[in-house]
Amino acid sequence: MESLKVLEDKVTSFDAIDKLMRSAGFRMGPFELMDLIGIDVNYAVTTSVYEGFDKAHKFKPSDIQYQKIKEGNLGKKSGKGFYDYSKK
């Protein structure tokens, strides 16, 4: 959720965040992970956490995820999410 907030605030790009996280020792960045598990699945989990914490603003689901779901860009399973997998 923090990575989405950084992206929403236009601090940097999603691929730069992923590169930074990989350089810190993670196997993949948060946007690569969301694409892997499915943006719709991640959004559902985020929504559940948000509701479980009495809708605390800190856990509010991202409009970026919601928009990607509306567009059908669910990640690897749809061929496009944050990254485009149609050419791979």
N, C-alpha and C positions, 0 to 999 in steps of 0.2 A: 504494500500500500504506500509505503514511503517513496518508492521509486516512481510510482504513478503521480504522487504529489509533486515530486521534483519535475517530472515531465509537464504536468499541468501548469506549474509556475514558470515554465519555459527557461529553466536554469541551463539545461543542456538537452541533447537528443537521447532517444531511447537506446540507440546503438552505442553511444558514448557511455551511457550508464552500464550497459552490458559489458563493454570493454573494461571499464574500471573495475567492475566486480570480478571479472575473470583475472585481471592483473592482481587482485587482492587474494587470489587463491581459490575462488569459487569455480566449479566446473562449468557453470553457465551463468549468464546474467538473469535478472528477474523477468525481462521481456522475452528472452529465449525460453525460460521456464514456463511462462504463461502461454506462449505459443505451443509448447510441447504438451501441456496438460489440457489446453483448451481455454480460451479466454472466457467462454461461457461457463465452464466449470469453475474457473477462478473467481468469476464474478458472483456465482452462486455461493461459494464459500465466504467471500468477502461480505456479501449481504447477510449471511447467517451470523457472522461475527458481529457485524454492525447491530443487528437486532438483538443478539445475545448480550451486548454491552449497552442496552437501553438507548440505542441510536446515538452513541457518543460521536461527536463530529470527527474525532481522530480516526474512527473506523469507517467513515462514510465511503461507500463504493464510488469508484471513479466514473465520471461521465465519459472519459476516453474509452473505458472498457464497454460501457453501455452502447456507445456509438458504434464501436467495432462489431458488437453483437447484432445491432440493427442492420448493419451493412452486410452481415453474413461472413465477416472476416474473423473466424474463430481460431485461427492458428494453423498448425500443420494439417489438421484434419480437413480443413476447407481449402487449403492451398495458399492462404494468405491470412496474416494476423498483423503483428507488428512488422514481420518480415514477409517477403514474397517467396513462397516455396514452389510456385508453378513452373519455374525455370530450372529447378534442381532435379 
